[in-house]
Amino acid sequence: MATLPILASFRRVVVKVGSALLVDRDKSRLRRAWLAALAEDIGELAAKGAEVVVVSSGAIALGRTVLGFANGALRLEESQACAAVGQIALARVWAEALAHEGITAGQVLLTLGDTEQRRRYLNARATLGKLLEMRAVPVVNENDTVATAEIRYGDNDRLAARVATMAGADCLILLSDVDGLYDAPPVENPDAKLIPLVERVTPRIEQMAGSTASQFARGGMRTKIEAARIATGAGVHMVIANGRHANPLRRIAERGPCTWFLTSSTPRAARKTFIAGTLEPKGAIVIDAGAARALEGGKSLLAAGIKRIEGDFARGDAVLIRGPSGIEIGRGLVGYDAEDARRILGRSTEDILSILGAGARAEVIHRDDLALATG
């Protein structure tokens, strides 16, 4: 059997926090002492060199408390109003908790389209990357003020898995109100046993998933298994652990009860496989010999090395990369529309800003969005 991962070994970690952990379900108020302990855990990970992203529920739960809504179902417009008020409160409490550990927080609100549409995906991915580069902790939530049933995730487990994929994380932690996955629903079966390690999500594993009756939460064990399938397929290890204890991340690190879901890949390898084999190219970029050598050396594709643009593609589309002889040497997700790419081909990085203005990027195709041909 495979060995359990070591939390301190991960480079980039996404931590998902549910509403039932942040908000006391009886008193409908923030669990400040618990949040402070979790922020301490995040500070410890950051001190060891890890980059951390938080996916946090709680906006609607906090907002309904502020606006005085009683417990029970909310109409769509009531939920959106609660989210509008609660997002401000949620951002503030996270900023305050992380600031106590010397960490800057940044709020990122996403909708389903931001993780599913390539152009918006790249924009959100670039924002997360820049925040992490500056050692800030992005605090991500679904933008419930504008999302409707047709265009939303509806739970932050699957959103967290998509964010982990987007951010290139190698570990996703889902903090829940149970210790992990059991071989039977523990509420119904007192003899149910915790499964510490899942090497692959199978139909049998899916059948073990139960549900939660929390009035604040929208997800259950089933959505967590779906998140595991998304995460492990993208090269991300995942763990479900009980977040009700103080310092829950430290508890995971100290081998407390939890369930690990393993992946046989890495985020980088899984992403490159996806780019190389599952996206239809919308055009091509022909590059010179120097740029080809740079790509083989692990560099990004810059405008200076581009000789010709073929086709009519949009930012985020997959394109072929051809060497000087016209032979395909790789594929990638392009950072510019074809029109803008033609305007800057052959130009230096210093020239790009003056040509395209604010928002221009140095890389036409970032190395993380590039898969070179083999052989």
LINJO-V620032 format. One record per backbone hydrogen bond with DSSP energy under -0.5 kcal/mol. NH is the residue of the N-H (numbers start at 1). CO is the residue of the C=O. If there is no record, write none. Layout:
# LINJO-V620032
nh = <NH:NH>
co = <CO:CO>
This chain:
# LINJO-V620032
nh = <7:9:10:13:14:15:16:16:17:18:21:22:23:24:28:31:32:35:36:37:38:39:40:41:42:43:44:45:46:47:48:48:49:50:51:53:54:55:56:56:57:57:62:63:64:65:66:67:68:69:79:80:81:82:83:84:85:86:87:88:89:90:91:92:93:94:95:96:97:98:99:100:101:102:103:106:108:110:110:112:114:115:115:116:117:118:121:122:123:124:125:126:127:128:129:130:131:132:133:134:135:136:137:138:139:140:140:141:143:144:146:147:151:152:159:160:161:162:163:164:165:166:167:168:168:169:170:171:172:173:174:174:175:175:176:176:183:188:189:192:195:196:198:199:202:206:207:208:208:209:222:224:225:226:227:228:229:230:231:232:233:234:234:235:236:237:238:239:240:241:242:243:243:251:252:253:254:255:256:259:260:261:262:262:267:270:271:272:273:274:275:276:277:278:279:281:282:284:285:286:287:288:292:293:294:295:296:297:298:299:301:302:303:305:306:307:308:310:312:316:317:319:320:321:322:322:323:326:329:330:331:332:333:334:334:335:338:341:342:343:344:345:346:347:351:352:353:354:355:356:357:360:364:365:369:370:371:373>
co = <5:6:7:51:171:53:14:173:55:175:18:18:19:29:24:22:30:31:32:33:34:35:36:37:38:39:40:41:42:43:44:45:46:45:11:13:138:15:54:140:17:55:58:59:60:61:62:63:64:64:75:76:77:78:79:80:81:82:83:84:85:86:87:88:89:90:91:92:93:94:95:96:98:99:98:137:139:108:141:151:111:111:112:112:113:116:117:118:119:120:121:122:123:124:125:126:127:128:129:130:132:131:104:136:106:54:138:108:110:142:143:143:148:149:155:156:157:158:159:160:161:162:163:164:165:164:12:12:237:14:172:239:16:173:174:241:193:185:185:189:181:194:260:197:200:202:203:204:205:206:210:220:221:222:223:224:225:226:227:228:229:230:231:232:231:170:261:172:259:174:257:176:241:247:248:249:250:252:251:240:196:238:198:260:235:266:267:268:269:270:271:272:273:274:275:279:318:310:320:308:322:305:288:289:290:291:292:293:295:294:365:300:362:302:303:286:286:284:282:334:314:332:283:330:285:320:327:323:321:321:371:319:369:317:332:364:313:337:338:339:340:341:303:344:348:348:349:350:351:352:353:357:301:301:366:367:331:329>
